[in-house]
Each structure stands twice: as C-alpha cells, then as structure tokens.
Amino acid sequence: MKVGFLLNHYDLHQVPHSVPYAFELSRIYGDCETVIFCSTQDELNFAREIGEGFSGHKCAFELLKVPSYLRAIDPFVSKFVFARKSIILKKHAARLREFDALVVPEMTSLGLRSFPGFEHVKLIFTGHGAGDNRLGGSFNDRIGQFDLALLPGRKYADALREAGHISTGNTAISGYPKFDSVKYLGISRRRFFENDKPVVVYNPHHAHQLSSWGAMGAQVLDYFYASEEYNLIFSPHVLLFKRSWGRGVRLPGKYKSSDRVLIDKSSRNSVDMTYLAAADIYLGDVSSQVYEFLYEPRPCVFLNAHNFDANDPSYHHWKFGPVIDDVSKLSCALEMSVRNHNQYKEIQRSSFAYTFEQDELSASVRGAHIIAEFLTSGRVAEKWQ
C-alpha cells in the first residue's frame, strides 16, 4: 500500500490538517509506504517539525520542484491568481500517480482526475477548517467527488448528507488532526505584551463577501490604537492580503505594531493557534478559527459587516457572544462579552462537541485506521460513520 500526502499551497495553514494522519499511518501500518509531498520548503519544514512529536514515524518527505519559468513569473501572477498549484500538479503527475491514494486538504487536487493514469488513484480529502459557512469550506458540494472524505465531526456529516453532497460510503468522522499538531508542537499561552491588559485577537475572514475587513477593519484597528483598555493581536486569515491586486485588499502602511497592537498578516503564529491561545477575547466574523479558539471557552464578539441573518446556519457561531453591526458599539460589546460570558459557555461547549469528534482515540489515529481500512476493503466501517 502506497499513500501520498500532498501539500500544494503557498502558505502553511493546510499542513497541520493532514500530516498527523500520515505520521500515525506510518507508525501503525508499518508496511504502508507513506510519503509527504510539499510544494515549498516552508511546508516541508513545518511538516517535519510536527512529525518530531510522532516518534518512530516512517514517513518520507519529498519537495515538489517548481518549474524555473514559474519561479520567475509567480511573484507577479500570484497577485491575481494561484496558478502555481495546478502547474505543480501537472509537472509532477507521473510521480503522484504511482500511489494507491493521495490525501489532500484542498479541492484543487481534484484536477488530477483529468490526467491519464489516475484512474486507480483514490483521492482522500481532509479539509482544513471547521467553520459553519454553508457556502464552501467543509460544506462544499465538491467533497462528494472524493473517494473518501475525513470529516472533523458530526456537524459536517449531518449537514452534507442532508444536502445530498455525500453518502455514508465515502465519508468518515475522524476528528480534527490540527489539535494533535498543536499538542505535539507544544503550543501554550504566550505573553506578547508588557502589560496585563486583556488581549483581543481580531481574525477577519479572507473572502471579501464574508469578511468584516473591507467595511470595518480599519475602524477596528483605529479603535484599538486609541484604546487604553486592551491589547490587540491583528491576525487575519493568512489569505486576506494574498492576491491583493485581484481582491483589492491591502493593509495601509500606517498600521504598524506598537506596545499595545501586534500586526501579523501571515506568520506561523497565525496558523498554529499561538495567537488564539494567547488571547482573552475573540473578535471576528465568519472564520472557522473561532472554533479553534473555543478549545478553551472564552468571550467572543462578532462583526456583522454585511447585514447577514444571524439565524442562518452559516452564522451559528454568532450565538457564542455579542454581534454588532457598527464599530461604535465595539467597546460595549467587548465589555458585555466578558461580563456575560457565563450565559454563552454552554452553547460554546455543545457546539464545539458537535463540530469536533473527540473520544479515547486521537484524530490522527482514527484517521490512520480509516484510511488503511478503506484502501484495504473499499468501504468505511460503520463505527467511523
């Protein structure tokens, strides 16, 4: 059995959502040849670092080289579109089709179906988030095109089946391997400011039609620069300021880190839960990272920048704290989120449990068993459904 884990992105945010499965698969099923493919050196380094927590794993690592012409034009082209991912798939198709299965955290890899020689290769999807947005992400109707999809929890299985996007035969509930990554990386609360003021993490989504950044972001930052009451970590989704020419999204140069404001557009700390662990209050819109933040229930405030219906299931997480539609209400909302947190704790906990499967087996181990059993028997055992 040969299983490849394919990481094909500019950024690191997808890495911890798949590689824990690889490490456990290689540990538990020693006869399985397991290779982690990375399209950047940073991805490879991050994967190796996570792997250090899985002692005795037998995974091999391969860097997928980028064509020289692409290296030359990509800094310009990537401001408009991520063409790099498709080009890498095409260049390395011959190597990738040597495997019985490829495990991927994103949708672009479905393009491999059109290449000759991939008829026998099973495509297994892990996803890379845990939000409520029914328009995409973990609820995407394309998930049903994969031979197998590993879902974080019951929330996704119920919603995807209800919508007719998946069947019981090609999905399994594995849990959220990113939590295993964070555990082995030793992420814990860090101090980023030289004072004891409460720390707010502002985490806007990257899609302009959903994000609070375009309509409210600058006002939010201005509020915290002027505030004497809070520290702010501005940690948007790492894609918010990517493809800036195509999206029209930029961070004005006047916004710099200060003694009470930390600006970080896309570092490792933004994707490995370091900033989420450091914060006392979550401020966001529709990003799935709110569920990662609730690994430890804490106060939340949400920005409704587009007059969305808060009763829509895509905004279920807005039940976790005050929701405001104007930054002038932010001060009051932050205060109320802390004062009234007890009234939100139960729904935070129950929604977290519905979102993430957690039992005596870690997500990594569950996923490894599911993958191996599926490739051996061609089906998903009832206990994983």
DRENDO-1510 file (C-alpha; in Angstrom, 1 decimal, always signed):
<recs>
REC; n; res; u; v; w
REC; 1; MET; +0.0; +0.0; +0.0 .
REC; 2; LYS; +1.4; +3.4; -1.1 .
REC; 3; VAL; -0.2; +6.6; +0.3 .
REC; 4; GLY; +1.0; +10.1; -0.6 .
REC; 5; PHE; +0.1; +13.2; +1.4 .
REC; 6; LEU; +0.1; +16.2; -0.9 .
REC; 7; LEU; +0.6; +19.8; +0.4 .
REC; 8; ASN; +0.4; +22.2; -2.5 .
REC; 9; HIS; +0.0; +25.8; -1.3 .
REC; 10; TYR; +2.0; +29.0; -0.7 .
REC; 11; ASP; +1.1; +29.1; +2.9 .
REC; 12; LEU; +1.4; +26.8; +5.9 .
REC; 13; HIS; -2.2; +26.8; +7.1 .
REC; 14; GLN; -3.1; +23.5; +5.5 .
REC; 15; VAL; -0.2; +21.5; +6.8 .
REC; 16; PRO; -1.5; +20.6; +10.3 .
REC; 17; HIS; -4.8; +19.4; +8.9 .
REC; 18; SER; -3.3; +16.4; +7.1 .
REC; 19; VAL; +0.2; +15.4; +8.2 .
REC; 20; PRO; -0.8; +13.9; +11.6 .
REC; 21; TYR; -2.7; +11.2; +9.6 .
REC; 22; ALA; +0.5; +10.4; +7.7 .
REC; 23; PHE; +2.6; +10.0; +10.8 .
REC; 24; GLU; +0.2; +7.7; +12.5 .
REC; 25; LEU; -0.5; +5.7; +9.3 .
REC; 26; SER; +3.3; +5.0; +9.0 .
REC; 27; ARG; +3.6; +4.1; +12.7 .
REC; 28; ILE; +0.5; +1.8; +12.9 .
REC; 29; TYR; +0.8; +0.3; +9.5 .
REC; 30; GLY; +4.5; -0.3; +9.0 .
REC; 31; ASP; +4.1; -2.0; +5.6 .
REC; 32; CYS; +2.5; +1.2; +4.2 .
REC; 33; GLU; +4.8; +3.4; +2.2 .
REC; 34; THR; +3.9; +6.9; +3.3 .
REC; 35; VAL; +5.3; +10.0; +1.6 .
REC; 36; ILE; +4.6; +13.6; +2.3 .
REC; 37; PHE; +4.9; +15.8; -0.8 .
REC; 38; CYS; +5.4; +19.5; -0.2 .
REC; 39; SER; +5.5; +22.3; -2.8 .
REC; 40; THR; +7.5; +24.7; -0.7 .
REC; 41; GLN; +10.4; +24.3; +1.7 .
REC; 42; ASP; +8.4; +26.1; +4.4 .
REC; 43; GLU; +5.7; +23.5; +4.2 .
REC; 44; LEU; +8.3; +20.7; +4.4 .
REC; 45; ASN; +10.0; +22.2; +7.4 .
REC; 46; PHE; +6.6; +22.7; +9.2 .
REC; 47; ALA; +5.6; +19.1; +8.4 .
REC; 48; ARG; +8.9; +17.8; +9.7 .
REC; 49; GLU; +8.6; +19.8; +12.9 .
REC; 50; ILE; +5.1; +18.4; +13.6 .
REC; 51; GLY; +6.5; +14.9; +12.8 .
REC; 52; GLU; +9.0; +15.2; +15.6 .
REC; 53; GLY; +6.1; +14.7; +18.0 .
REC; 54; PHE; +5.2; +11.4; +16.4 .
REC; 55; SER; +8.3; +9.4; +17.5 .
REC; 56; GLY; +9.1; +6.4; +15.3 .
REC; 57; HIS; +7.1; +7.5; +12.3 .
REC; 58; LYS; +8.5; +6.3; +8.9 .
REC; 59; CYS; +7.2; +9.0; +6.6 .
REC; 60; ALA; +9.5; +10.1; +3.8 .
REC; 61; PHE; +9.4; +13.7; +2.6 .
REC; 62; GLU; +9.7; +15.0; -1.0 .
REC; 63; LEU; +9.9; +18.6; -2.2 .
REC; 64; LEU; +8.0; +19.1; -5.5 .
REC; 65; LYS; +10.2; +21.4; -7.5 .
REC; 66; VAL; +8.7; +24.4; -9.2 .
REC; 67; PRO; +9.5; +25.0; -12.9 .
REC; 68; SER; +12.0; +27.7; -13.4 .
REC; 69; TYR; +9.7; +29.8; -15.6 .
REC; 70; LEU; +7.1; +29.7; -12.8 .
REC; 71; ARG; +9.6; +30.9; -10.2 .
REC; 72; ALA; +10.2; +33.9; -12.4 .
REC; 73; ILE; +6.6; +34.9; -13.1 .
REC; 74; ASP; +4.9; +33.7; -9.9 .
REC; 75; PRO; +5.7; +36.8; -7.7 .
REC; 76; PHE; +3.6; +38.8; -10.2 .
REC; 77; VAL; +1.0; +36.3; -11.3 .
REC; 78; SER; +0.2; +35.3; -7.7 .
REC; 79; LYS; -1.1; +38.8; -7.0 .
REC; 80; PHE; -4.1; +37.8; -9.3 .
REC; 81; VAL; -4.5; +34.1; -9.2 .
REC; 82; PHE; -2.9; +30.9; -7.6 .
REC; 83; ALA; -1.9; +29.3; -10.9 .
REC; 84; ARG; +1.1; +27.7; -9.3 .
REC; 85; LYS; -0.9; +24.8; -7.7 .
REC; 86; SER; -2.3; +23.5; -11.0 .
REC; 87; ILE; +1.1; +23.8; -12.7 .
REC; 88; ILE; +2.8; +21.8; -10.0 .
REC; 89; LEU; +0.2; +19.0; -10.3 .
REC; 90; LYS; +0.8; +18.8; -14.0 .
REC; 91; LYS; +4.5; +18.8; -13.7 .
REC; 92; HIS; +4.6; +16.0; -11.1 .
REC; 93; ALA; +1.7; +13.9; -12.3 .
REC; 94; ALA; +3.9; +11.0; -13.2 .
REC; 95; ARG; +5.3; +10.7; -9.7 .
REC; 96; LEU; +1.9; +11.2; -8.0 .
REC; 97; ARG; +0.1; +8.5; -10.0 .
REC; 98; GLU; +2.5; +5.9; -8.6 .
REC; 99; PHE; +0.4; +5.9; -5.4 .
REC; 100; ASP; -2.7; +3.9; -4.4 .
REC; 101; ALA; -4.1; +7.0; -2.7 .
REC; 102; LEU; -3.3; +10.7; -2.4 .
REC; 103; VAL; -4.5; +12.5; +0.8 .
REC; 104; VAL; -5.2; +16.2; +0.2 .
REC; 105; PRO; -6.5; +19.1; +2.3 .
REC; 106; GLU; -8.0; +21.2; -0.6 .
REC; 107; MET; -10.1; +20.9; -3.8 .
REC; 108; THR; -7.5; +21.8; -6.5 .
REC; 109; SER; -6.2; +18.3; -6.5 .
REC; 110; LEU; -9.5; +17.0; -8.0 .
REC; 111; GLY; -7.9; +18.2; -11.2 .
REC; 112; LEU; -5.8; +15.1; -11.1 .
REC; 113; ARG; -8.8; +13.2; -12.2 .
REC; 114; SER; -8.4; +14.6; -15.8 .
REC; 115; PHE; -4.8; +13.3; -16.1 .
REC; 116; PRO; -4.1; +9.9; -17.7 .
REC; 117; GLY; -3.1; +7.1; -15.3 .
REC; 118; PHE; -5.0; +8.4; -12.3 .
REC; 119; GLU; -8.0; +6.0; -12.7 .
REC; 120; HIS; -6.7; +3.8; -9.9 .
REC; 121; VAL; -5.6; +6.5; -7.5 .
REC; 122; LYS; -8.0; +7.1; -4.7 .
REC; 123; LEU; -8.3; +10.8; -3.7 .
REC; 124; ILE; -8.9; +11.3; +0.0 .
REC; 125; PHE; -10.0; +14.7; +1.4 .
REC; 126; THR; -9.1; +16.1; +4.9 .
REC; 127; GLY; -10.3; +19.7; +4.6 .
REC; 128; HIS; -8.6; +22.4; +6.5 .
REC; 129; GLY; -11.1; +24.2; +8.7 .
REC; 130; ALA; -14.1; +23.8; +11.0 .
REC; 131; GLY; -16.5; +26.7; +10.4 .
REC; 132; ASP; -20.2; +27.0; +9.8 .
REC; 133; ASN; -20.1; +28.6; +6.3 .
REC; 134; ARG; -22.6; +26.5; +4.2 .
REC; 135; LEU; -21.4; +28.2; +1.0 .
REC; 136; GLY; -18.0; +26.5; +0.9 .
REC; 137; GLY; -15.2; +25.1; +3.0 .
REC; 138; SER; -16.1; +21.8; +4.8 .
REC; 139; PHE; -19.6; +22.0; +3.4 .
REC; 140; ASN; -18.6; +22.3; -0.2 .
REC; 141; ASP; -20.6; +20.1; -2.6 .
REC; 142; ARG; -17.4; +19.0; -4.3 .
REC; 143; ILE; -16.5; +16.9; -1.3 .
REC; 144; GLY; -18.6; +14.2; -2.7 .
REC; 145; GLN; -16.3; +13.9; -5.7 .
REC; 146; PHE; -13.6; +12.4; -3.5 .
REC; 147; ASP; -13.3; +8.7; -2.9 .
REC; 148; LEU; -13.2; +9.4; +0.8 .
REC; 149; ALA; -13.6; +12.5; +2.9 .
REC; 150; LEU; -12.4; +12.7; +6.5 .
REC; 151; LEU; -14.7; +15.0; +8.5 .
REC; 152; PRO; -14.0; +16.8; +11.8 .
REC; 153; GLY; -17.3; +15.9; +13.5 .
REC; 154; ARG; -20.9; +15.1; +13.4 .
REC; 155; LYS; -21.9; +18.7; +12.3 .
REC; 156; TYR; -20.4; +18.1; +8.8 .
REC; 157; ALA; -21.7; +14.6; +8.3 .
REC; 158; ASP; -25.3; +15.7; +9.2 .
REC; 159; ALA; -25.3; +18.8; +7.0 .
REC; 160; LEU; -23.5; +17.3; +4.0 .
REC; 161; ARG; -25.8; +14.2; +4.0 .
REC; 162; GLU; -28.9; +16.4; +4.4 .
REC; 163; ALA; -27.8; +18.4; +1.4 .
REC; 164; GLY; -27.2; +15.3; -0.6 .
REC; 165; HIS; -23.5; +16.1; -1.2 .
REC; 166; ILE; -22.1; +12.9; +0.3 .
REC; 167; SER; -23.1; +9.3; +1.1 .
REC; 168; THR; -22.2; +7.1; +4.0 .
REC; 169; GLY; -19.9; +5.1; +1.8 .
REC; 170; ASN; -17.4; +7.8; +1.1 .
REC; 171; THR; -17.2; +9.8; +4.4 .
REC; 172; ALA; -15.9; +9.1; +7.8 .
REC; 173; ILE; -15.7; +11.1; +11.0 .
REC; 174; SER; -12.1; +11.3; +12.1 .
REC; 175; GLY; -11.9; +14.3; +14.3 .
REC; 176; TYR; -9.6; +17.4; +14.0 .
REC; 177; PRO; -5.9; +16.4; +13.5 .
REC; 178; LYS; -4.8; +20.0; +13.9 .
REC; 179; PHE; -5.4; +19.7; +17.6 .
REC; 180; ASP; -2.8; +16.8; +17.6 .
REC; 181; SER; -0.4; +19.0; +15.7 .
REC; 182; VAL; -0.8; +21.8; +18.3 .
REC; 183; LYS; -0.3; +19.3; +21.1 .
REC; 184; TYR; +2.9; +17.9; +19.7 .
REC; 185; LEU; +4.2; +21.4; +18.8 .
REC; 186; GLY; +3.8; +22.4; +22.5 .
REC; 187; ILE; +1.6; +25.4; +21.8 .
REC; 188; SER; +0.6; +27.2; +25.0 .
REC; 189; ARG; -0.3; +30.6; +26.2 .
REC; 190; ARG; +2.5; +33.2; +25.4 .
REC; 191; ARG; +2.8; +36.7; +26.6 .
REC; 192; PHE; +3.1; +39.2; +23.7 .
REC; 193; PHE; +2.7; +42.5; +25.6 .
REC; 194; GLU; +4.5; +44.1; +28.5 .
REC; 195; ASN; +1.3; +44.9; +30.4 .
REC; 196; ASP; -1.6; +43.0; +31.9 .
REC; 197; LYS; -4.5; +44.4; +29.8 .
REC; 198; PRO; -6.9; +41.9; +28.2 .
REC; 199; VAL; -5.7; +40.6; +24.9 .
REC; 200; VAL; -8.2; +40.6; +21.9 .
REC; 201; VAL; -7.4; +38.7; +18.7 .
REC; 202; TYR; -9.0; +40.1; +15.6 .
REC; 203; ASN; -9.4; +37.4; +13.0 .
REC; 204; PRO; -11.3; +38.5; +9.9 .
REC; 205; HIS; -12.1; +36.1; +7.1 .
REC; 206; HIS; -10.3; +36.3; +3.7 .
REC; 207; ALA; -13.3; +36.3; +1.4 .
REC; 208; HIS; -14.4; +39.9; +0.8 .
REC; 209; GLN; -18.1; +38.9; +0.6 .
REC; 210; LEU; -17.9; +37.5; +4.1 .
REC; 211; SER; -15.2; +39.4; +5.8 .
REC; 212; SER; -15.5; +42.3; +8.1 .
REC; 213; TRP; -12.2; +43.8; +6.9 .
REC; 214; GLY; -13.4; +45.8; +4.0 .
REC; 215; ALA; -16.3; +47.5; +5.8 .
REC; 216; MET; -15.0; +47.7; +9.3 .
REC; 217; GLY; -11.4; +46.6; +9.5 .
REC; 218; ALA; -9.7; +50.0; +9.5 .
REC; 219; GLN; -12.1; +51.3; +12.1 .
REC; 220; VAL; -11.4; +48.3; +14.3 .
REC; 221; LEU; -7.7; +48.9; +14.2 .
REC; 222; ASP; -8.1; +52.6; +14.9 .
REC; 223; TYR; -10.2; +51.7; +17.9 .
REC; 224; PHE; -7.5; +49.6; +19.4 .
REC; 225; TYR; -4.7; +52.0; +18.7 .
REC; 226; ALA; -6.7; +54.6; +20.6 .
REC; 227; SER; -7.8; +52.3; +23.4 .
REC; 228; GLU; -6.1; +52.2; +26.8 .
REC; 229; GLU; -8.1; +49.2; +27.9 .
REC; 230; TYR; -7.0; +46.4; +25.6 .
REC; 231; ASN; -4.1; +44.8; +23.7 .
REC; 232; LEU; -4.8; +43.7; +20.2 .
REC; 233; ILE; -3.4; +40.9; +18.0 .
REC; 234; PHE; -4.4; +41.5; +14.5 .
REC; 235; SER; -4.2; +38.0; +12.9 .
REC; 236; PRO; -6.4; +37.8; +9.8 .
REC; 237; HIS; -6.8; +34.6; +7.7 .
REC; 238; VAL; -3.4; +34.2; +6.0 .
REC; 239; LEU; -5.0; +34.7; +2.6 .
REC; 240; LEU; -6.7; +38.0; +3.3 .
REC; 241; PHE; -3.8; +40.0; +1.9 .
REC; 242; LYS; -2.8; +37.5; -0.7 .
REC; 243; ARG; -3.8; +38.1; -4.4 .
REC; 244; SER; -4.1; +41.7; -3.3 .
REC; 245; TRP; -4.4; +43.1; -6.8 .
REC; 246; GLY; -7.2; +40.8; -7.7 .
REC; 247; ARG; -9.0; +41.2; -4.4 .
REC; 248; GLY; -8.3; +44.9; -3.9 .
REC; 249; VAL; -7.4; +44.2; -0.3 .
REC; 250; ARG; -4.4; +45.9; +1.3 .
REC; 251; LEU; -3.2; +46.8; +4.7 .
REC; 252; PRO; -2.5; +50.6; +4.8 .
REC; 253; GLY; +1.1; +51.3; +5.7 .
REC; 254; LYS; +0.1; +53.4; +8.8 .
REC; 255; TYR; -0.8; +50.2; +10.7 .
REC; 256; LYS; +2.3; +49.0; +12.5 .
REC; 257; SER; +2.9; +47.0; +15.6 .
REC; 258; SER; +3.0; +49.1; +18.8 .
REC; 259; ASP; +3.2; +48.5; +22.5 .
REC; 260; ARG; -0.5; +47.5; +22.6 .
REC; 261; VAL; -1.1; +46.4; +19.0 .
REC; 262; LEU; +0.6; +43.4; +17.2 .
REC; 263; ILE; +0.1; +43.3; +13.5 .
REC; 264; ASP; +0.8; +39.9; +11.8 .
REC; 265; LYS; -0.6; +39.2; +8.3 .
REC; 266; SER; +0.6; +35.6; +7.8 .
REC; 267; SER; +3.3; +34.2; +10.1 .
REC; 268; ARG; +3.4; +30.7; +11.6 .
REC; 269; ASN; +1.8; +32.0; +14.8 .
REC; 270; SER; -1.3; +32.8; +12.7 .
REC; 271; VAL; -1.8; +29.2; +11.7 .
REC; 272; ASP; -0.6; +27.1; +14.7 .
REC; 273; MET; -3.0; +28.5; +17.2 .
REC; 274; THR; -0.3; +30.5; +19.0 .
REC; 275; TYR; -2.3; +33.8; +18.8 .
REC; 276; LEU; -5.6; +32.0; +19.7 .
REC; 277; ALA; -4.0; +30.6; +22.8 .
REC; 278; ALA; -2.6; +34.0; +23.8 .
REC; 279; ALA; -6.0; +35.8; +23.6 .
REC; 280; ASP; -8.6; +36.5; +26.2 .
REC; 281; ILE; -11.3; +37.6; +23.7 .
REC; 282; TYR; -12.0; +36.6; +20.1 .
REC; 283; LEU; -13.2; +39.2; +17.7 .
REC; 284; GLY; -14.2; +38.0; +14.2 .
REC; 285; ASP; -16.8; +37.4; +11.6 .
REC; 286; VAL; -17.2; +34.0; +9.9 .
REC; 287; SER; -13.7; +32.5; +10.2 .
REC; 288; SER; -13.6; +28.9; +11.4 .
REC; 289; GLN; -10.8; +29.8; +13.8 .
REC; 290; VAL; -13.4; +30.7; +16.4 .
REC; 291; TYR; -13.9; +27.0; +16.9 .
REC; 292; GLU; -10.2; +26.5; +17.5 .
REC; 293; PHE; -10.3; +29.4; +19.9 .
REC; 294; LEU; -13.1; +27.6; +21.8 .
REC; 295; TYR; -10.7; +24.7; +22.6 .
REC; 296; GLU; -10.9; +26.7; +25.8 .
REC; 297; PRO; -14.3; +28.5; +26.1 .
REC; 298; ARG; -13.7; +32.3; +26.3 .
REC; 299; PRO; -15.6; +35.5; +25.4 .
REC; 300; CYS; -16.3; +36.2; +21.8 .
REC; 301; VAL; -17.6; +39.3; +19.8 .
REC; 302; PHE; -18.7; +39.2; +16.2 .
REC; 303; LEU; -18.9; +41.8; +13.4 .
REC; 304; ASN; -21.8; +41.6; +11.1 .
REC; 305; ALA; -20.5; +43.8; +8.3 .
REC; 306; HIS; -22.9; +42.6; +5.5 .
REC; 307; ASN; -26.3; +42.6; +7.3 .
REC; 308; PHE; -26.4; +38.8; +7.3 .
REC; 309; ASP; -29.3; +37.0; +9.0 .
REC; 310; ALA; -27.9; +35.8; +12.3 .
REC; 311; ASN; -30.3; +32.8; +12.3 .
REC; 312; ASP; -28.8; +31.4; +9.1 .
REC; 313; PRO; -26.9; +28.2; +10.0 .
REC; 314; SER; -23.8; +29.7; +8.4 .
REC; 315; TYR; -23.6; +32.1; +11.3 .
REC; 316; HIS; -24.4; +29.6; +14.1 .
REC; 317; HIS; -21.2; +30.7; +15.9 .
REC; 318; TRP; -22.7; +34.2; +16.4 .
REC; 319; LYS; -24.6; +32.6; +19.3 .
REC; 320; PHE; -21.3; +32.5; +21.2 .
REC; 321; GLY; -21.2; +36.2; +22.0 .
REC; 322; PRO; -22.5; +39.7; +21.2 .
REC; 323; VAL; -22.9; +40.6; +17.5 .
REC; 324; ILE; -22.6; +44.2; +16.3 .
REC; 325; ASP; -23.1; +45.9; +13.0 .
REC; 326; ASP; -21.2; +49.1; +13.8 .
REC; 327; VAL; -17.7; +49.6; +15.3 .
REC; 328; SER; -19.2; +52.4; +17.6 .
REC; 329; LYS; -20.7; +49.5; +19.6 .
REC; 330; LEU; -17.4; +47.7; +20.0 .
REC; 331; SER; -16.5; +49.0; +23.4 .
REC; 332; CYS; -19.8; +47.9; +24.9 .
REC; 333; ALA; -19.7; +44.5; +23.1 .
REC; 334; LEU; -16.3; +43.7; +24.4 .
REC; 335; GLU; -17.3; +44.6; +28.0 .
REC; 336; MET; -20.5; +42.6; +27.7 .
REC; 337; SER; -18.8; +39.5; +26.3 .
REC; 338; VAL; -16.7; +39.2; +29.4 .
REC; 339; ARG; -19.4; +40.2; +31.9 .
REC; 340; ASN; -22.0; +37.9; +30.4 .
REC; 341; HIS; -19.7; +35.0; +29.4 .
REC; 342; ASN; -21.4; +32.5; +31.6 .
REC; 343; GLN; -24.6; +32.7; +29.5 .
REC; 344; TYR; -22.6; +31.7; +26.4 .
REC; 345; LYS; -20.5; +28.9; +27.9 .
REC; 346; GLU; -22.9; +26.1; +27.4 .
REC; 347; ILE; -23.6; +26.7; +23.7 .
REC; 348; GLN; -19.9; +27.2; +23.1 .
REC; 349; ARG; -19.2; +23.8; +24.7 .
REC; 350; SER; -22.0; +22.0; +23.0 .
REC; 351; SER; -21.2; +23.5; +19.6 .
REC; 352; PHE; -17.6; +22.6; +20.0 .
REC; 353; ALA; -18.5; +19.0; +20.7 .
REC; 354; TYR; -20.8; +18.8; +17.7 .
REC; 355; THR; -18.1; +20.2; +15.5 .
REC; 356; PHE; -15.2; +18.0; +16.6 .
REC; 357; GLU; -15.3; +14.3; +17.3 .
REC; 358; GLN; -13.3; +13.6; +20.4 .
REC; 359; ASP; -13.0; +10.2; +22.2 .
REC; 360; GLU; -10.3; +7.9; +23.5 .
REC; 361; LEU; -8.6; +7.8; +20.1 .
REC; 362; SER; -6.8; +10.9; +18.8 .
REC; 363; ALA; -8.0; +12.2; +15.4 .
REC; 364; SER; -4.7; +11.1; +13.9 .
REC; 365; VAL; -5.1; +7.5; +15.0 .
REC; 366; ARG; -8.7; +7.4; +13.9 .
REC; 367; GLY; -7.9; +8.8; +10.5 .
REC; 368; ALA; -5.0; +6.4; +10.0 .
REC; 369; HIS; -7.3; +3.4; +10.7 .
REC; 370; ILE; -10.0; +4.8; +8.4 .
REC; 371; ILE; -7.6; +5.4; +5.5 .
REC; 372; ALA; -6.0; +1.9; +5.8 .
REC; 373; GLU; -9.3; +0.1; +6.2 .
REC; 374; PHE; -10.8; +2.0; +3.3 .
REC; 375; LEU; -7.9; +1.2; +1.0 .
REC; 376; THR; -8.0; -2.5; +2.0 .
REC; 377; SER; -11.7; -3.1; +2.0 .
REC; 378; GLY; -13.0; -0.3; -0.3 .
REC; 379; ARG; -15.5; +0.8; +2.3 .
REC; 380; VAL; -15.9; +2.8; +5.6 .
REC; 381; ALA; -16.7; +0.8; +8.6 .
REC; 382; GLU; -19.9; +1.7; +10.4 .
REC; 383; LYS; -18.1; +2.7; +13.6 .
REC; 384; TRP; -16.4; +5.6; +11.8 .
REC; 385; GLN; -19.6; +7.0; +10.2 .
</recs>
